[in-house]
Amino acid sequence: MIYSGDINKVCAVCVMARESENGEMLCTLKGKTFPATTEACKKFRYDILKKKVRRMRRLKTDYKKEDFTL
């Protein structure tokens, strides 16, 4: 589920965090930088658009057009 209760709470997927030049996350509330894997603070709010999506592998098929005719 997208909004399940077991979301990994890290700064990298927080609404209030922005990525800085050196790969760390800049917290807009605290004004400090943190590593992207740092556990989030109490003000954590999940941003679904920052989640890294794993794409499905393409299926290996060798179907022909004749396979689907009746």
A tleap script that builds the chain and sets N, CA, C and O, in Angstrom:
source leaprc.protein.ff14SB
mol = sequence {
  NMET ILE TYR SER GLY ASP ILE ASN LYS VAL
  CYS ALA VAL CYS VAL MET ALA ARG GLU SER
  GLU ASN GLY GLU MET LEU CYS THR LEU LYS
  GLY LYS THR PHE PRO ALA THR THR GLU ALA
  CYS LYS LYS PHE ARG TYR ASP ILE LEU LYS
  LYS LYS VAL ARG ARG MET ARG ARG LEU LYS
  THR ASP TYR LYS LYS GLU ASP PHE THR CLEU
}
set mol.1.N position { 0.829 -1.184 0.000 }
set mol.1.CA position { 0.000 0.000 0.000 }
set mol.1.C position { 0.874 1.248 0.000 }
set mol.1.O position { 1.992 1.244 0.515 }
set mol.2.N position { 0.359 2.280 -0.570 }
set mol.2.CA position { 1.129 3.516 -0.662 }
set mol.2.C position { 1.226 4.215 0.684 }
set mol.2.O position { 2.306 4.657 1.076 }
set mol.3.N position { 0.123 4.317 1.386 }
set mol.3.CA position { 0.097 5.052 2.655 }
set mol.3.C position { 0.005 4.122 3.842 }
set mol.3.O position { -0.741 4.405 4.780 }
set mol.4.N position { 0.721 3.042 3.835 }
set mol.4.CA position { 0.661 2.099 4.941 }
set mol.4.C position { 1.381 2.677 6.166 }
set mol.4.O position { 2.162 3.623 6.061 }
set mol.5.N position { 1.103 2.100 7.290 }
set mol.5.CA position { 1.675 2.577 8.538 }
set mol.5.C position { 3.141 2.236 8.712 }
set mol.5.O position { 3.789 2.785 9.603 }
set mol.6.N position { 3.686 1.351 7.897 }
set mol.6.CA position { 5.073 0.932 8.053 }
set mol.6.C position { 6.004 1.625 7.056 }
set mol.6.O position { 6.918 0.998 6.520 }
set mol.7.N position { 5.776 2.900 6.811 }
set mol.7.CA position { 6.630 3.680 5.912 }
set mol.7.C position { 7.974 3.889 6.586 }
set mol.7.O position { 8.041 4.185 7.779 }
set mol.8.N position { 9.035 3.734 5.824 }
set mol.8.CA position { 10.371 3.957 6.338 }
set mol.8.C position { 10.571 5.467 6.497 }
set mol.8.O position { 10.752 6.168 5.502 }
set mol.9.N position { 10.541 5.970 7.717 }
set mol.9.CA position { 10.597 7.411 7.973 }
set mol.9.C position { 12.037 7.907 7.937 }
set mol.9.O position { 12.758 7.847 8.933 }
set mol.10.N position { 12.439 8.396 6.771 }
set mol.10.CA position { 13.770 8.973 6.590 }
set mol.10.C position { 13.623 10.342 5.942 }
set mol.10.O position { 12.613 10.628 5.299 }
set mol.11.N position { 14.618 11.170 6.112 }
set mol.11.CA position { 14.579 12.535 5.584 }
set mol.11.C position { 14.449 12.571 4.061 }
set mol.11.O position { 13.945 13.553 3.516 }
set mol.12.N position { 14.886 11.542 3.376 }
set mol.12.CA position { 14.872 11.537 1.915 }
set mol.12.C position { 13.461 11.570 1.340 }
set mol.12.O position { 13.292 11.998 0.198 }
set mol.13.N position { 12.443 11.138 2.078 }
set mol.13.CA position { 11.070 11.143 1.575 }
set mol.13.C position { 10.162 12.083 2.364 }
set mol.13.O position { 8.943 11.908 2.369 }
set mol.14.N position { 10.735 13.057 3.014 }
set mol.14.CA position { 9.971 14.024 3.800 }
set mol.14.C position { 9.619 15.229 2.926 }
set mol.14.O position { 10.407 15.632 2.071 }
set mol.15.N position { 8.449 15.792 3.142 }
set mol.15.CA position { 7.985 16.961 2.395 }
set mol.15.C position { 8.895 18.162 2.637 }
set mol.15.O position { 9.119 18.967 1.734 }
set mol.16.N position { 9.414 18.281 3.846 }
set mol.16.CA position { 10.178 19.468 4.229 }
set mol.16.C position { 11.668 19.363 3.941 }
set mol.16.O position { 12.428 20.252 4.326 }
set mol.17.N position { 12.101 18.310 3.282 }
set mol.17.CA position { 13.525 18.124 2.979 }
set mol.17.C position { 13.790 18.371 1.500 }
set mol.17.O position { 13.008 17.966 0.640 }
set mol.18.N position { 14.888 19.030 1.221 }
set mol.18.CA position { 15.333 19.284 -0.151 }
set mol.18.C position { 16.742 18.738 -0.287 }
set mol.18.O position { 17.524 18.787 0.662 }
set mol.19.N position { 17.070 18.216 -1.464 }
set mol.19.CA position { 18.399 17.655 -1.683 }
set mol.19.C position { 19.383 18.781 -1.958 }
set mol.19.O position { 19.110 19.663 -2.771 }
set mol.20.N position { 20.522 18.754 -1.286 }
set mol.20.CA position { 21.557 19.775 -1.494 }
set mol.20.C position { 22.566 19.297 -2.530 }
set mol.20.O position { 22.446 18.192 -3.059 }
set mol.21.N position { 23.557 20.132 -2.815 }
set mol.21.CA position { 24.535 19.817 -3.863 }
set mol.21.C position { 25.365 18.579 -3.554 }
set mol.21.O position { 25.720 17.831 -4.465 }
set mol.22.N position { 25.675 18.357 -2.297 }
set mol.22.CA position { 26.553 17.248 -1.925 }
set mol.22.C position { 25.809 15.937 -1.643 }
set mol.22.O position { 26.403 14.997 -1.114 }
set mol.23.N position { 24.519 15.863 -1.987 }
set mol.23.CA position { 23.773 14.627 -1.813 }
set mol.23.C position { 23.087 14.489 -0.468 }
set mol.23.O position { 22.392 13.499 -0.240 }
set mol.24.N position { 23.255 15.438 0.419 }
set mol.24.CA position { 22.586 15.398 1.707 }
set mol.24.C position { 21.238 16.094 1.598 }
set mol.24.O position { 20.948 16.750 0.597 }
set mol.25.N position { 20.426 15.951 2.620 }
set mol.25.CA position { 19.100 16.557 2.633 }
set mol.25.C position { 19.121 17.806 3.505 }
set mol.25.O position { 19.641 17.786 4.621 }
set mol.26.N position { 18.553 18.892 2.988 }
set mol.26.CA position { 18.452 20.152 3.720 }
set mol.26.C position { 17.041 20.259 4.271 }
set mol.26.O position { 16.071 20.275 3.514 }
set mol.27.N position { 16.930 20.331 5.588 }
set mol.27.CA position { 15.626 20.427 6.245 }
set mol.27.C position { 15.202 21.891 6.253 }
set mol.27.O position { 15.934 22.743 6.757 }
set mol.28.N position { 14.031 22.191 5.701 }
set mol.28.CA position { 13.571 23.577 5.641 }
set mol.28.C position { 13.098 24.069 7.001 }
set mol.28.O position { 13.070 25.278 7.234 }
set mol.29.N position { 12.727 23.173 7.900 }
set mol.29.CA position { 12.312 23.590 9.241 }
set mol.29.C position { 13.498 23.932 10.133 }
set mol.29.O position { 13.513 24.966 10.800 }
set mol.30.N position { 14.479 23.058 10.135 }
set mol.30.CA position { 15.622 23.231 11.025 }
set mol.30.C position { 16.752 24.038 10.402 }
set mol.30.O position { 17.583 24.598 11.118 }
set mol.31.N position { 16.791 24.103 9.070 }
set mol.31.CA position { 17.857 24.833 8.393 }
set mol.31.C position { 19.195 24.124 8.453 }
set mol.31.O position { 20.235 24.763 8.291 }
set mol.32.N position { 19.195 22.829 8.679 }
set mol.32.CA position { 20.419 22.042 8.769 }
set mol.32.C position { 20.430 20.979 7.690 }
set mol.32.O position { 19.393 20.663 7.105 }
set mol.33.N position { 21.608 20.427 7.428 }
set mol.33.CA position { 21.709 19.321 6.472 }
set mol.33.C position { 21.889 18.013 7.224 }
set mol.33.O position { 22.550 17.959 8.261 }
set mol.34.N position { 21.288 16.957 6.681 }
set mol.34.CA position { 21.350 15.631 7.265 }
set mol.34.C position { 21.622 14.628 6.162 }
set mol.34.O position { 21.267 14.881 5.011 }
set mol.35.N position { 22.240 13.494 6.474 }
set mol.35.CA position { 22.364 12.428 5.475 }
set mol.35.C position { 20.974 11.941 5.065 }
set mol.35.O position { 20.046 11.960 5.873 }
set mol.36.N position { 20.832 11.511 3.832 }
set mol.36.CA position { 19.520 11.097 3.303 }
set mol.36.C position { 18.954 9.898 4.049 }
set mol.36.O position { 17.740 9.700 4.056 }
set mol.37.N position { 19.800 9.103 4.671 }
set mol.37.CA position { 19.329 7.899 5.366 }
set mol.37.C position { 19.039 8.136 6.841 }
set mol.37.O position { 18.687 7.199 7.558 }
set mol.38.N position { 19.180 9.366 7.301 }
set mol.38.CA position { 18.920 9.677 8.704 }
set mol.38.C position { 17.445 9.525 9.015 }
set mol.38.O position { 16.592 9.887 8.204 }
set mol.39.N position { 17.140 8.987 10.194 }
set mol.39.CA position { 15.740 8.886 10.600 }
set mol.39.C position { 15.157 10.272 10.750 }
set mol.39.O position { 15.829 11.195 11.211 }
set mol.40.N position { 13.906 10.415 10.359 }
set mol.40.CA position { 13.247 11.722 10.354 }
set mol.40.C position { 12.867 12.156 11.763 }
set mol.40.O position { 12.809 11.356 12.697 }
set mol.41.N position { 12.612 13.452 11.877 }
set mol.41.CA position { 12.226 14.021 13.170 }
set mol.41.C position { 10.717 13.870 13.392 }
set mol.41.O position { 10.032 13.216 12.605 }
set mol.42.N position { 10.209 14.473 14.460 }
set mol.42.CA position { 8.791 14.371 14.801 }
set mol.42.C position { 7.896 15.086 13.798 }
set mol.42.O position { 6.710 14.769 13.707 }
set mol.43.N position { 8.427 16.032 13.052 }
set mol.43.CA position { 7.654 16.808 12.072 }
set mol.43.C position { 7.576 16.123 10.709 }
set mol.43.O position { 7.151 16.741 9.733 }
set mol.44.N position { 7.976 14.875 10.632 }
set mol.44.CA position { 8.012 14.135 9.372 }
set mol.44.C position { 6.643 14.079 8.717 }
set mol.44.O position { 5.650 13.735 9.358 }
set mol.45.N position { 6.596 14.422 7.421 }
set mol.45.CA position { 5.398 14.261 6.597 }
set mol.45.C position { 5.819 13.587 5.308 }
set mol.45.O position { 6.713 14.068 4.611 }
set mol.46.N position { 5.178 12.476 4.990 }
set mol.46.CA position { 5.547 11.647 3.854 }
set mol.46.C position { 5.190 12.327 2.528 }
set mol.46.O position { 4.081 12.839 2.372 }
set mol.47.N position { 6.120 12.333 1.584 }
set mol.47.CA position { 5.894 12.841 0.240 }
set mol.47.C position { 6.043 11.681 -0.736 }
set mol.47.O position { 7.149 11.189 -0.957 }
set mol.48.N position { 4.936 11.246 -1.315 }
set mol.48.CA position { 4.945 10.079 -2.192 }
set mol.48.C position { 5.757 10.325 -3.452 }
set mol.48.O position { 6.280 9.374 -4.034 }
set mol.49.N position { 5.877 11.567 -3.890 }
set mol.49.CA position { 6.607 11.867 -5.122 }
set mol.49.C position { 8.118 11.712 -4.973 }
set mol.49.O position { 8.826 11.641 -5.978 }
set mol.50.N position { 8.623 11.658 -3.756 }
set mol.50.CA position { 10.058 11.476 -3.529 }
set mol.50.C position { 10.450 10.015 -3.396 }
set mol.50.O position { 11.634 9.694 -3.294 }
set mol.51.N position { 9.467 9.134 -3.397 }
set mol.51.CA position { 9.747 7.709 -3.249 }
set mol.51.C position { 10.412 7.174 -4.508 }
set mol.51.O position { 9.972 7.479 -5.616 }
set mol.52.N position { 11.450 6.391 -4.353 }
set mol.52.CA position { 12.127 5.743 -5.473 }
set mol.52.C position { 11.283 4.554 -5.917 }
set mol.52.O position { 10.962 3.679 -5.114 }
set mol.53.N position { 10.929 4.525 -7.182 }
set mol.53.CA position { 10.053 3.492 -7.717 }
set mol.53.C position { 10.892 2.444 -8.428 }
set mol.53.O position { 11.754 2.761 -9.248 }
set mol.54.N position { 10.619 1.187 -8.093 }
set mol.54.CA position { 11.281 0.093 -8.807 }
set mol.54.C position { 10.389 -0.313 -9.956 }
set mol.54.O position { 9.216 -0.630 -9.758 }
set mol.55.N position { 10.932 -0.304 -11.139 }
set mol.55.CA position { 10.171 -0.677 -12.329 }
set mol.55.C position { 10.170 -2.187 -12.492 }
set mol.55.O position { 11.129 -2.871 -12.136 }
set mol.56.N position { 9.064 -2.694 -13.042 }
set mol.56.CA position { 8.979 -4.122 -13.313 }
set mol.56.C position { 9.852 -4.472 -14.509 }
set mol.56.O position { 9.999 -3.681 -15.441 }
set mol.57.N position { 10.424 -5.659 -14.469 }
set mol.57.CA position { 11.197 -6.128 -15.603 }
set mol.57.C position { 10.273 -6.448 -16.760 }
set mol.57.O position { 9.133 -6.869 -16.566 }
set mol.58.N position { 10.766 -6.248 -17.936 }
set mol.58.CA position { 9.991 -6.578 -19.127 }
set mol.58.C position { 9.892 -8.099 -19.253 }
set mol.58.O position { 10.883 -8.809 -19.087 }
set mol.59.N position { 8.704 -8.582 -19.545 }
set mol.59.CA position { 8.503 -10.019 -19.687 }
set mol.59.C position { 9.161 -10.521 -20.959 }
set mol.59.O position { 9.089 -9.886 -22.011 }
set mol.60.N position { 9.802 -11.675 -20.839 }
set mol.60.CA position { 10.434 -12.277 -22.011 }
set mol.60.C position { 9.402 -13.174 -22.685 }
set mol.60.O position { 9.102 -14.268 -22.205 }
set mol.61.N position { 8.877 -12.705 -23.776 }
set mol.61.CA position { 7.865 -13.478 -24.502 }
set mol.61.C position { 8.284 -13.620 -25.950 }
set mol.61.O position { 8.984 -12.776 -26.510 }
set mol.62.N position { 7.841 -14.698 -26.526 }
set mol.62.CA position { 8.101 -14.918 -27.943 }
set mol.62.C position { 6.802 -15.330 -28.647 }
set mol.62.O position { 6.782 -16.241 -29.475 }
set mol.63.N position { 5.717 -14.625 -28.289 }
set mol.63.CA position { 4.429 -14.895 -28.903 }
set mol.63.C position { 4.404 -14.374 -30.334 }
set mol.63.O position { 5.079 -13.407 -30.690 }
set mol.64.N position { 3.604 -15.051 -31.128 }
set mol.64.CA position { 3.402 -14.631 -32.509 }
set mol.64.C position { 1.940 -14.235 -32.678 }
set mol.64.O position { 1.103 -14.554 -31.833 }
set mol.65.N position { 1.644 -13.561 -33.740 }
set mol.65.CA position { 0.280 -13.132 -33.998 }
set mol.65.C position { -0.649 -14.341 -34.157 }
set mol.65.O position { -1.827 -14.266 -33.809 }
set mol.66.N position { -0.130 -15.437 -34.673 }
set mol.66.CA position { -0.921 -16.651 -34.871 }
set mol.66.C position { -1.369 -17.294 -33.539 }
set mol.66.O position { -2.362 -18.020 -33.503 }
set mol.67.N position { -0.659 -17.030 -32.490 }
set mol.67.CA position { -1.002 -17.597 -31.186 }
set mol.67.C position { -2.335 -17.056 -30.652 }
set mol.67.O position { -2.942 -17.672 -29.776 }
set mol.68.N position { -2.789 -15.923 -31.167 }
set mol.68.CA position { -3.986 -15.281 -30.639 }
set mol.68.C position { -5.187 -15.366 -31.577 }
set mol.68.O position { -6.201 -14.707 -31.343 }
set mol.69.N position { -5.088 -16.143 -32.600 }
set mol.69.CA position { -6.234 -16.298 -33.505 }
set mol.69.C position { -7.062 -17.503 -33.092 }
set mol.69.O position { -6.549 -18.471 -32.532 }
set mol.70.N position { -8.350 -17.421 -33.380 }
set mol.70.CA position { -9.244 -18.519 -33.031 }
set mol.70.C position { -9.476 -19.427 -34.212 }
set mol.70.O position { -10.209 -20.411 -34.099 }
savepdb mol mol.pdb
quit
